[in-house]
Amino acid sequence: MPKIRLATSAAALALAAGGAALGQAAEPPPVLEQLKDPKAADVTVVGSILEPAQLAPTPERLDRLSLPEGFESSVFAENLVNPRMIAVADDGTLYVSRREVGDLLMLRDTDGDGRADRQQTVASRPDLHGVALDGDTVYIITVTDVYRTTRREDGTLEPLGEPIVDDLPTAGQHPNRTLAVGPDGMLYVSVGSTCNACNESDPRNATVMQIAPDGSSSSIFASGLRNTIGFGFEPVTGELWGMDHGIDWLGDNEQHEELNHIVKGNKYGWPYVYGDGRFNPQDDPPAGITMEEWAAESTAPVGMYVPHSAPMQMAFYTGNAFPEDYRGDAYVAMRGSWNRRPPSGYEVVRIDFEDGKPVGFEPFITGFLMEDAESPSGWGHLGRLAGLAQGPDGALYLSDDKNGVIYRIAHEGEAAAADEAGLQPTNAEGAQVGAGGEDTATAPAPGEAALAMTLLDAQGGPIDVTSPTFAEGQPIPDAHAAEHENISPPLDWADGPEGTQSYAVIVEDPDVAKEPPFVHWLIWNIPADVTDLREGVPGSPALPLPEGARQGANDQGSTGWFGMRPPVGDPPHPYHFQVFALDTRLDLPAGAGRTELLEAMQGHVLAAGEVVGTYARQAPAQ
């Protein structure tokens, strides 16, 4: 099959992704051209609704499937109603979620003939979707809840009990949560957007979140990801890669599905910027932020695939049953379009990785989509593909959630071999690496943290800082905590010295166990004539009041205030509300982090002061 090399120019990307050539009509101009600079908001988009008819996967039709030489597909299980996400245990037990049924199904091949002969429901929850295994520990996710349980010897599960996380955002257009255990032992959870393109009120939507394996802490790992159902960790580097669903209704050949290198703290453009820096003409960034500023803060995709293909579960191949050239690559189930002419997707795509980096796309299994004269649309499909996972036998398992089938994809020419159990990616020195390539072996040890006030030299005397809701050294009310109302406390401070041009506020907790201090709030360019902040400042990057003020990223991964959430049972943590009088306004983009803010403030602090409050979380009543 022809390999599609990753391209960078807009023209090359459209060609590489297999999109049809754009028309040359003078009225209206092609959508691609209009979207180069849609500031006038006068864009004509021609969209399609074309749904291929569902066809039964008869042996005659399945014979039309096209795989690379030496590969074959067979039916592992059928009549499963709605099989979605797949995870396979080290002993070959396959687990598959059924969203519409609301359960997790266990499938076993007990006689070794390549077909499941034992089937049993092992967990049941409404909207159950994602499943991940970490040895005998099983993680299951619904729309709002994450459960952790244990596998028994016979493959069944211990009762789910109470969820370890029960407050993920409620669903909208994209309710299908997925999760994976990273090489650092943390959970990574994809939370899709509630809409096609909009300004989300909950900053956790359209993100990948990082959650402690016991659910005790969570943060936004990366944002601006519309719906990254399929993601995985490159097996050598441990770096995170994912395929994001493009925006609908920008045209048959807009927006391409995006392959992203997902790095902690990065933003990926949605909902305002996509592809190679194109602007979505439908929506505008929050007040005070331009499209150009949003684009400058966004990370561009590494590669693009055919628009509307709908990428689903992704699996990196770490086995040795496939030929050498196919090992270490990523494989993605493409569910297929409903709004493109001609249809796209309905296939499995291989992403060729070399030296830990993607270099091209290549169709791996095609033929699920076919022309059908009896269908009103002229097209039919043998399945809408959803789940994809590797088994210890070196085969790939692929689910079709419309015809209720799971396929087994194997290579004929080489004997299947069991994978090395518990393979842990390492760096060049042999140390374990975490998501994004960070060395978990060299993570900073708990200890006293350098607060912002100790890192910035003030030229003058201290500023008196107070809060109407708590006194120095006293508890901060629950309303300001993350698990309660999560609203910022009010602050007051005395006038800065002569020459003050602006104020900045930094709120930090130095008593966290890992990588202290934890940043709860960054806000700067508060005008010199403003010496207070009201309660409940919204999380917008740019604030209309105080005029010109901008907010940065807290360590939870969102913008603006993130409330106190120390571990249950810890002694009260101190929260340092630090105010800085500066001799300048900072030329710093909204959404910047602590490091960038401290660098920008260096040498400009005329005076500083703080008020310290405390907070401890209470164990729930028994």
Residue pairs with C-beta under 8 A, 6 or more apart in sequence:
1 66
1 68
1 362
1 363
1 364
1 366
2 362
3 352
3 360
3 361
3 362
4 16
4 17
4 18
4 305
4 360
4 361
4 362
5 16
5 359
5 360
6 16
6 259
6 302
6 303
6 358
6 359
6 360
6 361
7 13
7 15
7 16
7 303
7 304
8 276
9 276
10 32
10 275
10 276
10 278
13 256
13 275
13 276
13 304
14 22
14 32
14 253
14 256
16 304
16 361
17 256
17 257
17 304
17 305
17 306
17 307
18 305
18 306
18 344
19 252
19 253
19 256
19 306
19 307
20 252
20 253
20 342
22 30
22 31
22 32
22 253
23 30
24 30
28 34
28 44
31 43
31 44
31 45
31 46
31 250
31 251
31 253
31 254
32 251
32 253
32 254
34 43
34 44
34 281
35 43
35 250
35 254
35 278
35 279
35 281
36 278
37 279
38 279
38 280
38 281
39 279
39 291
41 281
43 281
45 249
45 250
45 251
45 254
46 251
46 252
47 248
47 249
47 250
47 251
47 252
47 339
48 252
48 339
48 340
48 341
49 338
49 339
50 337
50 338
50 339
50 340
50 341
50 342
50 343
50 377
50 379
51 338
51 377
52 336
52 343
52 346
52 369
52 372
52 375
52 377
52 379
52 380
52 381
53 372
53 374
53 375
53 376
53 377
53 379
53 380
53 381
54 380
54 381
54 402
54 403
55 61
55 370
55 372
55 380
55 381
55 382
56 382
56 403
57 75
57 382
57 383
57 400
57 403
57 405
61 370
61 382
62 73
62 382
64 367
64 370
65 73
65 365
65 366
65 367
65 368
65 382
66 365
66 366
66 367
67 73
67 364
67 365
67 409
68 326
68 364
70 323
70 411
70 412
70 413
71 409
71 410
71 411
71 412
72 409
72 410
72 411
72 412
73 365
73 398
73 407
73 408
73 409
74 114
74 115
74 407
74 408
74 410
75 115
75 405
75 406
75 407
75 408
76 94
76 107
76 109
76 114
76 115
76 116
76 397
76 406
76 407
76 408
77 83
77 94
77 107
77 115
77 116
77 119
77 405
77 406
78 403
78 404
78 405
78 406
79 404
80 96
80 98
80 105
80 399
80 404
80 405
80 406
81 98
81 100
81 101
81 404
82 98
82 99
82 100
82 101
82 401
82 404
83 96
83 97
83 98
83 105
83 386
83 387
83 399
83 400
83 401
83 404
83 405
83 406
84 96
84 97
84 98
84 99
84 129
84 176
84 386
84 387
84 399
84 401
85 96
85 97
85 129
85 130
85 131
85 178
85 313
85 386
85 387
85 399
86 94
86 95
86 96
86 131
86 313
86 387
86 388
86 389
86 397
86 399
86 406
87 94
87 95
87 96
87 131
87 132
87 133
87 138
87 389
88 94
88 95
88 133
88 389
88 390
88 391
88 392
88 397
89 95
89 133
89 151
89 155
89 392
90 135
90 392
90 421
91 155
91 392
92 108
92 109
92 391
92 392
92 393
93 106
93 107
93 108
93 151
93 155
94 106
94 107
94 108
94 116
94 389
94 391
94 397
94 406
95 104
95 105
95 106
95 107
95 122
95 131
95 133
95 138
96 104
96 105
96 107
96 131
96 387
96 399
96 406
97 103
97 104
97 105
97 128
97 129
97 130
97 131
97 140
97 387
98 104
98 105
98 128
99 127
99 128
99 129
99 176
99 401
102 124
102 125
102 126
102 127
102 128
103 121
103 123
103 124
103 125
103 128
104 121
104 122
104 123
104 124
104 128
104 131
104 140
104 157
105 119
105 120
105 121
105 122
106 118
106 119
106 120
106 121
106 122
106 155
106 156
107 116
107 118
107 119
107 406
108 116
108 117
108 118
108 155
109 115
109 116
109 117
110 117
110 118
111 117
114 408
114 410
116 406
120 155
120 156
122 155
122 156
122 157
123 140
123 147
123 149
123 157
123 160
125 140
125 142
125 145
125 147
125 160
126 142
127 142
127 143
127 171
127 175
128 140
128 141
128 142
129 141
129 142
129 143
129 175
129 176
129 177
129 178
130 139
130 140
130 141
130 176
130 177
130 178
130 179
130 189
130 190
131 138
131 139
131 140
131 141
131 179
132 138
132 139
132 179
132 180
132 181
132 187
133 139
133 151
133 181
134 181
134 185
134 213
135 422
136 150
136 151
137 148
137 149
137 150
137 151
137 213
138 148
138 149
138 150
138 151
138 157
139 146
139 147
139 148
139 179
139 181
139 187
140 146
140 147
140 148
140 149
140 160
141 147
141 168
141 177
141 178
141 179
141 189
142 177
143 168
143 170
143 171
143 175
143 177
144 166
144 167
144 168
144 169
144 170
144 171
145 163
145 165
145 166
145 168
146 163
146 164
146 165
146 168
146 179
146 187
146 189
146 211
146 215
147 160
147 161
147 163
147 164
148 164
148 213
148 214
148 215
149 157
149 158
149 159
149 160
149 161
150 157
150 158
151 157
152 158
163 215
164 214
164 215
165 211
165 215
165 218
167 483
168 177
168 189
168 191
168 204
168 209
169 191
169 194
169 202
169 204
169 205
170 194
171 194
172 193
172 194
172 195
172 205
173 192
173 193
173 194
173 195
173 196
174 192
174 193
174 194
174 226
174 227
174 245
175 192
176 192
176 227
176 229
177 189
177 190
177 191
177 192
178 189
178 190
178 229
178 230
178 231
178 313
179 187
179 188
179 189
179 190
180 187
180 188
180 231
180 232
180 233
181 187
181 188
181 213
182 188
182 210
182 233
182 238
182 240
182 434
182 435
183 233
183 238
183 424
183 425
183 432
183 433
183 434
183 435
183 440
184 238
184 432
184 433
184 434
184 435
184 438
184 440
185 213
185 440
186 210
186 211
186 212
186 213
186 434
186 435
187 210
187 211
187 212
187 213
188 208
188 209
188 210
188 211
188 221
188 231
188 240
188 435
189 208
189 209
189 210
189 211
190 207
190 208
190 209
190 225
190 227
190 228
190 229
190 231
190 242
191 204
191 205
191 206
191 207
191 208
191 209
192 205
192 206
192 226
192 227
192 228
192 229
192 245
193 200
193 205
193 206
193 226
193 227
193 270
193 271
194 200
194 205
195 271
196 247
196 248
196 249
197 226
197 247
197 270
197 271
197 280
197 282
197 283
198 271
198 283
199 271
199 283
199 286
200 206
203 220
203 223
203 539
203 557
203 558
203 559
204 220
204 558
206 223
206 224
206 225
206 226
206 227
206 270
206 271
207 220
207 221
207 222
207 223
207 224
207 225
207 557
208 220
208 221
208 222
208 225
208 228
208 231
208 240
208 242
208 262
209 218
209 219
209 220
209 221
209 557
210 218
210 219
210 220
210 221
210 264
210 435
210 557
211 217
211 218
212 218
216 567
216 568
217 565
217 567
218 556
219 555
219 556
219 557
220 556
220 557
220 558
221 240
221 262
221 264
221 265
221 435
221 557
222 262
222 263
222 264
222 265
222 266
222 267
222 268
222 557
223 266
223 267
223 268
223 557
223 558
224 267
224 268
224 269
224 270
224 298
225 242
225 244
225 260
225 262
225 268
225 270
226 244
226 245
226 246
226 247
226 270
226 271
227 244
227 245
228 242
228 243
228 244
228 245
228 260
228 262
229 243
229 245
229 311
229 312
229 313
230 242
230 243
230 311
230 312
230 313
230 314
230 332
230 333
230 388
231 240
231 241
231 242
231 243
231 262
231 314
232 240
232 241
232 242
232 314
232 315
232 316
232 330
233 239
233 240
233 241
233 316
233 425
233 435
234 240
234 241
234 316
234 328
234 330
234 353
234 356
234 425
235 316
235 318
235 328
235 423
235 425
236 328
236 356
236 425
237 356
237 425
237 433
237 437
238 425
238 432
238 433
238 434
238 435
238 436
238 437
239 261
239 263
239 356
239 435
239 436
239 437
240 261
240 262
240 263
240 435
240 436
241 259
241 260
241 261
241 262
241 314
241 330
241 351
241 358
242 259
242 260
242 262
242 314
243 257
243 258
243 259
243 260
243 305
243 311
243 314
243 332
244 257
244 258
244 260
244 268
244 270
244 301
244 311
245 257
245 310
245 311
246 254
246 255
246 256
246 257
246 258
246 274
246 275
246 307
246 308
247 254
247 255
247 270
247 271
247 274
247 280
248 308
248 339
249 339
250 280
251 307
252 307
252 308
252 340
252 341
253 307
254 275
254 278
254 307
255 274
255 275
255 278
255 307
256 275
256 301
256 304
256 305
256 306
256 307
257 304
257 305
257 306
257 307
257 308
257 309
257 310
257 311
258 268
258 274
258 275
258 301
258 303
258 304
259 301
259 302
259 303
259 304
259 305
259 351
259 358
260 268
260 299
260 301
260 302
261 299
261 302
262 268
262 436
263 299
263 436
264 435
264 436
264 438
265 553
265 557
265 593
266 299
267 297
267 298
267 299
267 591
268 298
268 299
268 301
269 294
269 295
269 298
269 299
269 300
271 280
271 283
272 279
272 280
272 283
272 284
272 285
272 291
272 294
272 295
273 279
273 280
273 291
273 294
273 295
273 298
274 280
275 300
275 301
275 304
276 300
277 295
277 300
279 291
279 295
284 291
285 291
285 293
285 294
285 541
286 540
286 541
286 542
287 540
287 542
287 544
288 540
288 541
288 542
288 543
288 544
288 548
288 550
288 590
289 541
289 542
289 590
293 589
293 590
296 589
297 589
297 590
297 591
302 358
303 351
303 358
303 360
303 361
305 311
305 334
305 349
305 361
306 344
306 345
307 337
307 340
307 344
308 337
308 338
308 339
308 340
308 344
308 345
309 334
309 335
309 336
309 337
309 344
309 345
309 347
309 349
310 334
310 335
310 336
310 337
310 345
311 332
311 333
311 334
311 335
311 349
312 332
312 333
312 334
312 335
312 385
312 386
312 387
312 388
313 332
313 333
313 386
313 387
313 388
313 389
314 330
314 331
314 332
314 333
314 388
315 330
315 331
315 388
315 389
315 390
315 396
316 328
316 329
316 330
316 331
316 353
316 390
317 326
317 327
317 328
317 329
317 330
317 331
317 390
317 396
318 327
318 328
318 390
318 419
318 423
319 327
319 390
319 392
319 393
319 394
319 416
319 417
319 419
320 327
320 394
320 417
320 419
321 393
321 394
321 395
321 410
321 411
321 414
321 415
321 416
321 417
322 394
322 411
322 414
323 411
323 413
323 414
326 350
326 411
328 353
329 350
329 351
329 352
329 353
330 350
330 351
330 353
330 358
331 348
331 349
331 350
331 351
331 364
331 388
331 396
332 348
332 349
332 351
332 388
333 348
333 385
333 386
333 387
333 388
333 398
333 399
334 344
334 345
334 346
334 347
334 348
334 349
334 385
335 345
335 346
335 384
335 385
335 386
336 343
336 344
336 345
336 346
336 347
336 368
336 369
336 381
336 384
336 385
337 343
337 344
337 345
342 379
343 369
343 379
343 381
345 369
345 385
346 368
346 369
346 381
346 382
346 383
346 384
346 385
347 363
347 364
347 365
347 366
347 367
347 368
347 369
347 385
348 363
348 364
348 365
348 385
348 388
348 396
348 398
348 409
349 361
349 362
349 363
349 364
350 361
350 362
350 363
350 364
351 358
351 360
351 361
351 362
352 358
352 359
352 360
352 361
352 362
353 359
365 398
365 409
367 382
368 381
368 382
368 383
368 385
368 400
369 379
369 380
369 381
369 382
370 379
370 380
370 381
370 382
371 378
371 379
371 380
372 378
372 379
372 380
374 380
381 402
382 400
382 403
383 400
383 401
383 402
383 403
383 405
384 400
384 401
384 402
385 398
385 399
385 400
386 399
386 400
386 401
387 397
387 398
387 399
387 401
387 406
388 396
388 397
388 398
388 399
389 396
389 397
390 396
390 397
390 419
391 397
392 418
392 419
393 410
393 416
393 418
394 410
394 411
394 416
394 417
394 418
394 419
395 408
395 409
395 410
395 416
396 408
396 409
396 410
397 406
397 407
397 408
397 409
398 406
398 407
398 408
398 409
399 405
399 406
399 407
400 406
400 407
410 416
424 432
425 432
425 433
426 432
426 433
427 433
427 437
427 439
431 439
431 440
431 441
431 442
432 439
432 440
432 441
433 439
433 440
434 440
443 514
443 515
444 514
444 515
444 516
446 512
446 513
446 514
446 516
447 516
448 510
448 516
449 508
449 510
449 512
449 516
449 517
450 517
451 508
451 510
451 517
451 576
451 578
452 506
452 508
452 578
452 580
452 594
452 598
453 576
453 578
453 608
453 610
455 598
456 580
456 598
456 601
456 602
456 605
456 608
457 605
458 580
458 605
458 606
458 607
458 608
459 605
459 606
459 607
460 497
460 581
460 606
460 607
461 497
461 607
462 607
462 608
462 609
463 493
463 494
463 496
463 579
463 581
463 607
463 608
463 609
464 493
464 494
464 609
465 491
465 492
465 493
465 494
465 577
465 578
465 579
465 609
465 610
465 611
466 472
466 491
466 492
466 493
466 611
467 489
467 490
467 491
467 492
467 577
467 611
467 613
468 490
468 492
469 476
469 477
469 480
469 489
469 490
469 535
470 476
470 477
470 489
470 611
470 613
472 611
472 612
472 613
473 612
473 613
473 614
474 613
474 614
475 572
475 613
475 614
475 615
475 616
476 489
476 564
476 575
476 613
476 614
476 615
477 489
478 484
478 485
479 485
479 487
480 486
480 487
480 488
480 489
480 563
480 564
481 563
481 564
481 565
481 615
481 617
482 556
482 562
482 563
482 564
482 565
483 563
483 565
483 617
484 563
485 563
486 561
486 562
486 563
487 535
487 536
487 561
487 563
488 521
488 533
488 535
488 536
488 537
488 560
488 561
488 563
489 535
489 577
489 613
490 532
490 533
490 534
490 535
491 505
491 532
491 533
491 577
491 579
491 611
492 531
492 532
493 503
493 531
493 532
493 579
493 609
494 531
494 609
495 531
496 503
496 528
496 581
496 606
496 607
497 581
497 606
497 607
499 583
499 606
500 528
500 581
500 582
500 583
500 606
500 607
501 528
501 582
501 583
501 584
501 585
502 524
502 525
502 526
502 527
502 528
502 582
502 584
502 585
502 586
503 524
503 526
503 527
503 528
503 530
503 531
503 579
503 580
503 581
503 582
504 522
504 523
504 524
504 525
504 526
504 579
504 580
504 582
504 586
504 597
504 601
505 521
505 522
505 523
505 524
505 526
505 533
505 577
505 578
505 579
505 580
506 519
506 521
506 522
506 578
506 580
506 594
506 597
507 519
507 520
507 521
507 561
507 575
507 576
507 577
507 578
508 517
508 518
508 519
508 520
508 575
508 576
508 578
509 516
509 517
509 518
509 520
509 564
509 566
509 573
509 574
509 575
509 576
510 516
510 517
510 574
510 576
511 566
511 570
511 573
511 574
512 518
512 566
512 573
513 567
517 576
518 555
519 553
519 554
519 555
519 593
519 594
520 554
520 555
520 561
520 562
520 563
520 564
520 575
521 551
521 554
521 560
521 561
521 562
522 551
522 552
522 553
522 554
522 592
522 593
522 594
522 597
523 533
523 537
523 543
523 549
523 550
523 551
523 552
523 560
524 549
524 550
524 552
524 582
524 586
524 588
524 597
524 600
524 601
525 548
525 549
525 550
525 585
525 586
525 588
526 533
526 546
526 549
527 546
527 547
527 548
527 549
530 546
533 546
537 543
537 551
537 560
537 561
538 560
539 551
539 558
539 559
539 560
539 561
540 551
540 559
540 560
541 550
541 551
541 559
541 590
541 591
542 548
542 549
542 550
542 551
542 590
543 549
543 550
543 551
548 585
550 588
550 589
550 590
551 559
551 560
551 590
551 591
552 559
552 588
552 590
552 591
552 592
552 593
552 594
552 596
552 597
553 559
553 591
553 592
553 593
554 560
554 561
554 562
555 562
555 594
556 562
559 590
559 591
564 573
564 575
564 615
565 617
566 572
566 573
566 615
566 616
566 617
567 617
568 617
568 618
568 619
569 617
569 619
570 616
570 617
571 616
572 614
572 615
572 616
573 614
573 615
573 616
574 612
574 613
574 614
575 612
575 613
575 614
575 615
576 610
576 612
577 610
577 611
577 612
577 613
578 608
578 609
578 610
579 608
579 609
579 610
580 601
580 605
580 607
580 608
581 605
581 606
581 607
581 608
582 601
582 604
582 605
582 606
583 604
583 606
584 604
586 597
586 600
586 601
586 604
587 600
588 596
588 597
588 600
592 600
